[in-house]
């Protein structure tokens, strides 16, 4: 399948990616990741190995898009939990404590 990563076209196949990643030790995953075989790899590591380009030349999104089109399981960076916003009444109530049952 033809993929464009960092403005360069690549003809990638699932078997070719599996072969390229064979014997590569996964780095610790801290963000987006790709599951190749039974191992979780950072997306940037997969992109670097498969394209032989510097990691600064492409985004993790480009790699995730290409790998998901090839049939690999990709995990995006989990979204941050929404911040809890208390109303002034809830904050005052918390400062005063809960009333005793009575």
VMD Tcl script that draws the C-alpha trace (Angstrom):
set ca {
  {0.00 0.00 0.00}
  {1.28 3.44 -0.85}
  {1.64 5.75 2.18}
  {3.02 9.26 2.45}
  {5.07 9.94 5.56}
  {7.02 13.18 5.93}
  {6.12 14.10 2.33}
  {7.84 10.96 0.98}
  {5.89 8.09 -0.61}
  {6.45 4.58 0.73}
  {5.11 1.26 -0.52}
  {4.42 -0.55 2.74}
  {2.98 -3.98 3.37}
  {1.96 -5.56 6.64}
  {4.46 -8.39 6.16}
  {7.20 -5.85 5.34}
  {6.53 -3.94 8.56}
  {6.52 -7.17 10.57}
  {9.85 -8.15 9.01}
  {11.37 -4.70 9.65}
  {10.33 -4.74 13.31}
  {11.56 -8.31 13.91}
  {14.34 -8.23 16.50}
  {13.73 -4.57 17.44}
  {13.37 -4.07 21.19}
  {10.41 -1.83 22.04}
  {11.17 1.45 23.80}
  {8.95 2.49 26.72}
  {5.56 3.68 25.45}
  {4.63 7.15 26.72}
  {2.17 8.26 24.06}
  {0.82 6.96 20.78}
  {1.67 3.32 20.09}
  {1.40 0.58 17.49}
  {1.01 -3.11 18.29}
  {3.27 -5.13 16.00}
  {2.97 -8.84 16.65}
  {2.48 -9.00 20.40}
  {4.65 -6.00 21.24}
  {3.69 -2.38 21.85}
  {6.01 0.09 20.13}
  {5.97 3.89 20.26}
  {4.63 5.18 16.94}
  {7.77 7.25 16.35}
  {10.00 4.17 16.79}
  {7.99 2.22 14.21}
  {8.12 5.16 11.80}
  {11.88 5.49 12.20}
  {12.54 1.79 11.59}
  {10.14 1.43 8.66}
  {11.03 4.67 6.82}
  {14.68 4.97 7.92}
  {14.03 8.66 8.57}
  {14.79 10.78 11.59}
  {11.90 10.93 14.08}
  {11.80 14.70 13.83}
  {10.83 14.46 10.15}
  {7.35 12.99 10.69}
  {4.50 13.02 13.17}
  {3.13 10.13 15.18}
  {-0.22 10.78 13.50}
  {1.24 10.03 10.07}
  {2.59 6.71 11.33}
  {-0.65 5.80 13.11}
  {-2.67 6.56 9.97}
  {-0.40 4.40 7.79}
  {-0.20 1.51 10.26}
  {-3.96 1.43 10.87}
  {-4.55 1.31 7.10}
  {-2.24 -1.72 6.99}
  {-4.32 -3.43 9.69}
  {-2.19 -2.87 12.79}
  {-3.80 -1.95 16.10}
  {-2.91 1.63 17.01}
  {-3.46 3.43 20.28}
  {-3.72 7.20 20.38}
  {-2.65 9.32 23.30}
  {-5.49 9.14 25.84}
  {-7.33 12.42 26.27}
  {-6.97 14.31 29.49}
  {-9.80 13.96 31.94}
  {-11.99 17.05 32.08}
  {-11.22 19.29 35.00}
  {-13.80 19.29 37.77}
  {-15.38 22.70 38.17}
  {-17.09 23.35 41.47}
  {-19.62 26.09 41.90}
  {-18.97 28.69 44.63}
  {-21.76 27.07 46.68}
  {-20.12 23.64 46.45}
  {-16.73 25.07 47.48}
  {-18.24 26.89 50.48}
  {-20.10 23.76 51.50}
  {-16.89 21.73 51.31}
  {-15.03 24.30 53.42}
  {-17.72 24.24 56.10}
  {-17.91 20.47 56.13}
  {-20.90 18.23 55.93}
  {-23.67 18.64 58.50}
  {-23.92 16.05 61.21}
  {-26.98 13.80 61.09}
  {-29.33 14.86 63.64}
}
mol new
graphics top color blue
foreach p $ca { graphics top sphere $p radius 0.5 }
foreach p [lrange $ca 0 end-1] q [lrange $ca 1 end] { graphics top cylinder $p $q radius 0.2 }
display resetview
